[in-house]
């Protein structure tokens, strides 16, 4: 649950920074990282998405 909350906060921050809707950010993360929706994602999948978001924040693709 903590990872889901952390992911949601980071997605919200990215959404605000880029003007991209929250749901679109989640969809892009699923496309890039794979896996199911957040509610069904396991710990490893959530951590992978968080790392990808961190990459985006620092300018890595």
Biopython code that builds the backbone (N, CA, C, O; Angstrom):
import numpy as np
from Bio.PDB.StructureBuilder import StructureBuilder

atoms = [
    (1, "UNK", "N", (0.824, -1.200, 0.000)),
    (1, "UNK", "CA", (0.000, 0.000, 0.000)),
    (1, "UNK", "C", (0.870, 1.267, 0.000)),
    (1, "UNK", "O", (0.545, 2.249, -0.668)),
    (2, "UNK", "N", (1.958, 1.234, 0.742)),
    (2, "UNK", "CA", (2.845, 2.405, 0.792)),
    (2, "UNK", "C", (3.431, 2.724, -0.579)),
    (2, "UNK", "O", (3.555, 3.893, -0.945)),
    (3, "UNK", "N", (3.788, 1.697, -1.333)),
    (3, "UNK", "CA", (4.330, 1.922, -2.674)),
    (3, "UNK", "C", (3.276, 2.519, -3.601)),
    (3, "UNK", "O", (3.586, 3.380, -4.424)),
    (4, "UNK", "N", (2.044, 2.068, -3.471)),
    (4, "UNK", "CA", (0.966, 2.630, -4.301)),
    (4, "UNK", "C", (0.771, 4.108, -3.988)),
    (4, "UNK", "O", (0.580, 4.922, -4.891)),
    (5, "UNK", "N", (0.819, 4.447, -2.703)),
    (5, "UNK", "CA", (0.675, 5.842, -2.286)),
    (5, "UNK", "C", (1.839, 6.681, -2.806)),
    (5, "UNK", "O", (1.643, 7.783, -3.318)),
    (6, "UNK", "N", (3.047, 6.150, -2.670)),
    (6, "UNK", "CA", (4.222, 6.861, -3.174)),
    (6, "UNK", "C", (4.146, 7.054, -4.680)),
    (6, "UNK", "O", (4.467, 8.127, -5.191)),
    (7, "UNK", "N", (3.723, 6.015, -5.389)),
    (7, "UNK", "CA", (3.589, 6.120, -6.840)),
    (7, "UNK", "C", (2.550, 7.180, -7.207)),
    (7, "UNK", "O", (2.780, 7.997, -8.099)),
    (8, "UNK", "N", (1.417, 7.164, -6.525)),
    (8, "UNK", "CA", (0.358, 8.143, -6.808)),
    (8, "UNK", "C", (0.854, 9.574, -6.592)),
    (8, "UNK", "O", (0.538, 10.466, -7.380)),
    (9, "UNK", "N", (1.624, 9.796, -5.533)),
    (9, "UNK", "CA", (2.166, 11.140, -5.262)),
    (9, "UNK", "C", (3.144, 11.566, -6.351)),
    (9, "UNK", "O", (3.128, 12.710, -6.807)),
    (10, "UNK", "N", (3.988, 10.635, -6.758)),
    (10, "UNK", "CA", (4.957, 10.952, -7.810)),
    (10, "UNK", "C", (4.277, 11.176, -9.156)),
    (10, "UNK", "O", (4.669, 12.061, -9.917)),
    (11, "UNK", "N", (3.264, 10.378, -9.446)),
    (11, "UNK", "CA", (2.503, 10.577, -10.682)),
    (11, "UNK", "C", (1.812, 11.942, -10.646)),
    (11, "UNK", "O", (1.787, 12.652, -11.651)),
    (12, "UNK", "N", (1.259, 12.305, -9.503)),
    (12, "UNK", "CA", (0.609, 13.614, -9.373)),
    (12, "UNK", "C", (1.611, 14.744, -9.603)),
    (12, "UNK", "O", (1.291, 15.738, -10.256)),
    (13, "UNK", "N", (2.823, 14.591, -9.069)),
    (13, "UNK", "CA", (3.853, 15.616, -9.254)),
    (13, "UNK", "C", (4.257, 15.721, -10.719)),
    (13, "UNK", "O", (4.419, 16.822, -11.245)),
    (14, "UNK", "N", (4.422, 14.570, -11.384)),
    (14, "UNK", "CA", (4.788, 14.581, -12.799)),
    (14, "UNK", "C", (3.654, 15.178, -13.627)),
    (14, "UNK", "O", (3.894, 15.937, -14.567)),
    (15, "UNK", "N", (2.447, 14.839, -13.281)),
    (15, "UNK", "CA", (1.271, 15.363, -13.970)),
    (15, "UNK", "C", (1.230, 16.887, -13.869)),
    (15, "UNK", "O", (0.981, 17.580, -14.855)),
    (16, "UNK", "N", (1.477, 17.392, -12.672)),
    (16, "UNK", "CA", (1.470, 18.845, -12.467)),
    (16, "UNK", "C", (2.615, 19.510, -13.223)),
    (16, "UNK", "O", (2.446, 20.586, -13.797)),
    (17, "UNK", "N", (3.762, 18.876, -13.223)),
    (17, "UNK", "CA", (4.938, 19.442, -13.893)),
    (17, "UNK", "C", (4.761, 19.498, -15.404)),
    (17, "UNK", "O", (5.168, 20.467, -16.045)),
    (18, "UNK", "N", (4.154, 18.460, -15.972)),
    (18, "UNK", "CA", (4.068, 18.363, -17.427)),
    (18, "UNK", "C", (2.715, 18.773, -17.997)),
    (18, "UNK", "O", (2.592, 19.011, -19.198)),
    (19, "UNK", "N", (1.708, 18.855, -17.144)),
    (19, "UNK", "CA", (0.360, 19.149, -17.625)),
    (19, "UNK", "C", (-0.330, 17.932, -18.223)),
    (19, "UNK", "O", (-1.393, 18.049, -18.833)),
    (20, "UNK", "N", (0.272, 16.774, -18.049)),
    (20, "UNK", "CA", (-0.298, 15.523, -18.548)),
    (20, "UNK", "C", (-1.298, 14.994, -17.526)),
    (20, "UNK", "O", (-0.986, 14.951, -16.336)),
    (21, "UNK", "N", (-2.485, 14.594, -17.955)),
    (21, "UNK", "CA", (-3.460, 14.063, -16.992)),
    (21, "UNK", "C", (-2.905, 12.859, -16.223)),
    (21, "UNK", "O", (-2.163, 12.040, -16.767)),
    (22, "UNK", "N", (-3.280, 12.778, -14.963)),
    (22, "UNK", "CA", (-2.820, 11.736, -14.042)),
    (22, "UNK", "C", (-2.976, 10.336, -14.650)),
    (22, "UNK", "O", (-2.035, 9.542, -14.629)),
    (23, "UNK", "N", (-4.140, 10.041, -15.181)),
    (23, "UNK", "CA", (-4.401, 8.726, -15.758)),
    (23, "UNK", "C", (-3.521, 8.423, -16.952)),
    (23, "UNK", "O", (-3.138, 7.274, -17.170)),
    (24, "UNK", "N", (-3.199, 9.440, -17.724)),
    (24, "UNK", "CA", (-2.338, 9.260, -18.892)),
    (24, "UNK", "C", (-0.919, 8.900, -18.441)),
    (24, "UNK", "O", (-0.245, 8.092, -19.080)),
    (25, "UNK", "N", (-0.472, 9.501, -17.342)),
    (25, "UNK", "CA", (0.861, 9.178, -16.813)),
    (25, "UNK", "C", (0.902, 7.714, -16.388)),
    (25, "UNK", "O", (1.855, 7.001, -16.701)),
    (26, "UNK", "N", (-0.131, 7.265, -15.672)),
    (26, "UNK", "CA", (-0.188, 5.854, -15.270)),
    (26, "UNK", "C", (-0.182, 4.930, -16.492)),
    (26, "UNK", "O", (0.502, 3.907, -16.500)),
    (27, "UNK", "N", (-0.936, 5.296, -17.505)),
    (27, "UNK", "CA", (-0.984, 4.483, -18.722)),
    (27, "UNK", "C", (0.375, 4.434, -19.398)),
    (27, "UNK", "O", (0.797, 3.370, -19.851)),
    (28, "UNK", "N", (1.066, 5.560, -19.475)),
    (28, "UNK", "CA", (2.399, 5.605, -20.075)),
    (28, "UNK", "C", (3.374, 4.726, -19.288)),
    (28, "UNK", "O", (4.192, 4.018, -19.876)),
    (29, "UNK", "N", (3.284, 4.775, -17.963)),
    (29, "UNK", "CA", (4.156, 3.934, -17.134)),
    (29, "UNK", "C", (3.885, 2.456, -17.387)),
    (29, "UNK", "O", (4.820, 1.659, -17.464)),
    (30, "UNK", "N", (2.618, 2.087, -17.515)),
    (30, "UNK", "CA", (2.283, 0.684, -17.809)),
    (30, "UNK", "C", (2.811, 0.277, -19.176)),
    (30, "UNK", "O", (3.280, -0.847, -19.353)),
    (31, "UNK", "N", (2.738, 1.173, -20.128)),
    (31, "UNK", "CA", (3.234, 0.884, -21.472)),
    (31, "UNK", "C", (4.747, 0.678, -21.453)),
    (31, "UNK", "O", (5.256, -0.272, -22.047)),
    (32, "UNK", "N", (5.455, 1.560, -20.778)),
    (32, "UNK", "CA", (6.907, 1.523, -20.748)),
    (32, "UNK", "C", (7.433, 0.385, -19.859)),
    (32, "UNK", "O", (8.387, -0.304, -20.221)),
    (33, "UNK", "N", (6.806, 0.201, -18.705)),
    (33, "UNK", "CA", (7.326, -0.757, -17.719)),
    (33, "UNK", "C", (6.618, -2.104, -17.743)),
    (33, "UNK", "O", (7.125, -3.082, -17.192)),
    (34, "UNK", "N", (5.460, -2.161, -18.371)),
    (34, "UNK", "CA", (4.690, -3.394, -18.381)),
    (34, "UNK", "C", (3.914, -3.591, -17.086)),
    (34, "UNK", "O", (3.992, -2.788, -16.156)),
    (35, "UNK", "N", (3.170, -4.675, -17.059)),
    (35, "UNK", "CA", (2.431, -5.021, -15.849)),
    (35, "UNK", "C", (0.994, -4.549, -15.870)),
    (35, "UNK", "O", (0.563, -3.828, -16.770)),
    (36, "UNK", "N", (0.264, -4.976, -14.850)),
    (36, "UNK", "CA", (-1.155, -4.655, -14.740)),
    (36, "UNK", "C", (-1.390, -3.257, -14.162)),
    (36, "UNK", "O", (-0.451, -2.509, -13.890)),
    (37, "UNK", "N", (-2.649, -2.938, -13.988)),
    (37, "UNK", "CA", (-3.020, -1.675, -13.332)),
    (37, "UNK", "C", (-2.417, -1.629, -11.933)),
    (37, "UNK", "O", (-2.067, -2.666, -11.369)),
    (38, "UNK", "N", (-2.298, -0.443, -11.381)),
    (38, "UNK", "CA", (-1.662, -0.254, -10.077)),
    (38, "UNK", "C", (-2.273, -1.159, -9.008)),
    (38, "UNK", "O", (-1.546, -1.743, -8.205)),
    (39, "UNK", "N", (-3.570, -1.279, -8.990)),
    (39, "UNK", "CA", (-4.233, -2.079, -7.954)),
    (39, "UNK", "C", (-3.824, -3.550, -7.990)),
    (39, "UNK", "O", (-3.861, -4.230, -6.964)),
    (40, "UNK", "N", (-3.434, -4.039, -9.160)),
    (40, "UNK", "CA", (-3.034, -5.439, -9.287)),
    (40, "UNK", "C", (-1.518, -5.622, -9.360)),
    (40, "UNK", "O", (-1.034, -6.753, -9.347)),
    (41, "UNK", "N", (-0.778, -4.544, -9.435)),
    (41, "UNK", "CA", (0.673, -4.625, -9.587)),
    (41, "UNK", "C", (1.335, -5.110, -8.300)),
    (41, "UNK", "O", (0.891, -4.796, -7.196)),
    (42, "UNK", "N", (2.405, -5.881, -8.470)),
    (42, "UNK", "CA", (3.135, -6.345, -7.297)),
    (42, "UNK", "C", (4.217, -5.322, -6.922)),
    (42, "UNK", "O", (4.393, -4.308, -7.596)),
    (43, "UNK", "N", (4.925, -5.610, -5.847)),
    (43, "UNK", "CA", (5.921, -4.674, -5.324)),
    (43, "UNK", "C", (7.002, -4.348, -6.353)),
    (43, "UNK", "O", (7.368, -3.185, -6.526)),
    (44, "UNK", "N", (7.506, -5.366, -7.028)),
    (44, "UNK", "CA", (8.557, -5.152, -8.025)),
    (44, "UNK", "C", (8.069, -4.255, -9.162)),
    (44, "UNK", "O", (8.803, -3.374, -9.610)),
    (45, "UNK", "N", (6.854, -4.469, -9.627)),
    (45, "UNK", "CA", (6.303, -3.658, -10.718)),
    (45, "UNK", "C", (6.133, -2.210, -10.277)),
    (45, "UNK", "O", (6.415, -1.292, -11.048)),
    (46, "UNK", "N", (5.677, -1.994, -9.049)),
    (46, "UNK", "CA", (5.510, -0.634, -8.540)),
    (46, "UNK", "C", (6.863, 0.060, -8.395)),
    (46, "UNK", "O", (6.994, 1.240, -8.721)),
    (47, "UNK", "N", (7.866, -0.666, -7.908)),
    (47, "UNK", "CA", (9.197, -0.078, -7.775)),
    (47, "UNK", "C", (9.793, 0.269, -9.141)),
    (47, "UNK", "O", (10.468, 1.288, -9.287)),
    (48, "UNK", "N", (9.543, -0.576, -10.134)),
    (48, "UNK", "CA", (10.020, -0.296, -11.488)),
    (48, "UNK", "C", (9.399, 0.997, -12.009)),
    (48, "UNK", "O", (10.088, 1.816, -12.618)),
    (49, "UNK", "N", (8.123, 1.178, -11.776)),
    (49, "UNK", "CA", (7.441, 2.406, -12.216)),
    (49, "UNK", "C", (7.971, 3.630, -11.485)),
    (49, "UNK", "O", (8.145, 4.691, -12.084)),
    (50, "UNK", "N", (8.228, 3.482, -10.189)),
    (50, "UNK", "CA", (8.792, 4.601, -9.432)),
    (50, "UNK", "C", (10.177, 4.984, -9.959)),
    (50, "UNK", "O", (10.492, 6.167, -10.084)),
    (51, "UNK", "N", (10.994, 3.986, -10.265)),
    (51, "UNK", "CA", (12.321, 4.271, -10.823)),
    (51, "UNK", "C", (12.209, 4.979, -12.170)),
    (51, "UNK", "O", (12.971, 5.904, -12.452)),
    (52, "UNK", "N", (11.269, 4.550, -12.994)),
    (52, "UNK", "CA", (11.077, 5.182, -14.300)),
    (52, "UNK", "C", (10.660, 6.641, -14.122)),
    (52, "UNK", "O", (11.159, 7.520, -14.825)),
    (53, "UNK", "N", (9.760, 6.898, -13.196)),
    (53, "UNK", "CA", (9.359, 8.283, -12.930)),
    (53, "UNK", "C", (10.548, 9.108, -12.459)),
    (53, "UNK", "O", (10.706, 10.256, -12.874)),
    (54, "UNK", "N", (11.377, 8.545, -11.608)),
    (54, "UNK", "CA", (12.569, 9.260, -11.148)),
    (54, "UNK", "C", (13.476, 9.591, -12.329)),
    (54, "UNK", "O", (14.050, 10.677, -12.393)),
    (55, "UNK", "N", (13.601, 8.651, -13.261)),
    (55, "UNK", "CA", (14.381, 8.919, -14.471)),
    (55, "UNK", "C", (13.802, 10.098, -15.242)),
    (55, "UNK", "O", (14.535, 10.974, -15.703)),
    (56, "UNK", "N", (12.490, 10.108, -15.377)),
    (56, "UNK", "CA", (11.846, 11.207, -16.099)),
    (56, "UNK", "C", (12.113, 12.553, -15.404)),
    (56, "UNK", "O", (12.359, 13.560, -16.066)),
    (57, "UNK", "N", (12.063, 12.557, -14.072)),
    (57, "UNK", "CA", (12.281, 13.804, -13.338)),
    (57, "UNK", "C", (13.682, 14.348, -13.546)),
    (57, "UNK", "O", (13.876, 15.563, -13.567)),
    (58, "UNK", "N", (14.663, 13.466, -13.700)),
    (58, "UNK", "CA", (16.026, 13.964, -13.873)),
    (58, "UNK", "C", (16.445, 14.029, -15.340)),
    (58, "UNK", "O", (17.601, 14.316, -15.653)),
    (59, "UNK", "N", (15.499, 13.759, -16.233)),
    (59, "UNK", "CA", (15.767, 13.941, -17.652)),
    (59, "UNK", "C", (16.246, 12.724, -18.393)),
    (59, "UNK", "O", (16.662, 12.831, -19.546)),
    (60, "UNK", "N", (16.200, 11.557, -17.762)),
    (60, "UNK", "CA", (16.543, 10.321, -18.479)),
    (60, "UNK", "C", (15.303, 9.752, -19.110)),
    (60, "UNK", "O", (14.204, 9.881, -18.571)),
    (61, "UNK", "N", (15.472, 9.128, -20.242)),
    (61, "UNK", "CA", (14.321, 8.530, -20.938)),
    (61, "UNK", "C", (14.030, 7.169, -20.435)),
    (61, "UNK", "O", (13.096, 6.522, -20.909)),
]
sb = StructureBuilder()
sb.init_structure("model")
sb.init_model(0)
sb.init_chain("A")
sb.init_seg("    ")
for serial, (resi, resn, name, xyz) in enumerate(atoms, 1):
    if name == "N":
        sb.init_residue(resn, " ", resi, " ")
    sb.init_atom(name, np.array(xyz, "f"), 0.0, 1.0, " ", f" {name:<3s}", serial, name[0])
structure = sb.get_structure()
